[in-house]
């Protein structure tokens, strides 16, 4: 589990295909990541680190850097993990830490598209179009994860081609995450609120039970 509070911005230094050349299109990749300011002193092989919002397992560890293996399935369902570049990093949550953001699983639910990103006063307004199937999980003042960053939804607008939501980014968030690199048209990793997921399941299961009982 994570909180969506980015601990450091690292960088994917190299992307190496797993498997032989003939199966490259179906194979995953190994990423070597420079950890930047992320403290790796308490990280061990097998530990989880969220990279751009996707939970990955550490498979190799050296001073100031670590490796993870990313499956083809993960590559197909995420963005930003298939090439060198800056990435948001967060180590897995421990029970001794403050929950500064919200409960985050590190499982990407879908990809969104940036429709607007511009300064508004001292802050920035970020608008993202989410897939229609994720729209029901987005609510005013609710939580959403964008590229590993826990954020608060300020506005939701259901549209024929999806659901657009708006976020206000304070200067600190823009400064210490990779969100400052976003532009209209960019795709982003989205994770909806964990609680909303369980609420939907409980409501749908309850409806099914009521129907069964009425027969």
Secondary structure as GFF3:
##gff-version 3
##sequence-region A 1 215
A	DSSP	beta_strand	8	17	.	.	.	ID=ss1
A	DSSP	three_ten_helix	21	23	.	.	.	ID=ss2
A	DSSP	beta_strand	29	34	.	.	.	ID=ss3
A	DSSP	beta_strand	48	51	.	.	.	ID=ss4
A	DSSP	beta_strand	54	62	.	.	.	ID=ss5
A	DSSP	beta_strand	65	70	.	.	.	ID=ss6
A	DSSP	alpha_helix	72	77	.	.	.	ID=ss7
A	DSSP	beta_strand	85	91	.	.	.	ID=ss8
A	DSSP	beta_strand	110	120	.	.	.	ID=ss9
A	DSSP	beta_strand	123	130	.	.	.	ID=ss10
A	DSSP	three_ten_helix	132	137	.	.	.	ID=ss11
A	DSSP	beta_strand	143	146	.	.	.	ID=ss12
A	DSSP	beta_strand	149	159	.	.	.	ID=ss13
A	DSSP	beta_strand	162	169	.	.	.	ID=ss14
A	DSSP	alpha_helix	171	176	.	.	.	ID=ss15
A	DSSP	three_ten_helix	178	181	.	.	.	ID=ss16
A	DSSP	beta_strand	187	192	.	.	.	ID=ss17
A	DSSP	alpha_helix	194	214	.	.	.	ID=ss18
###
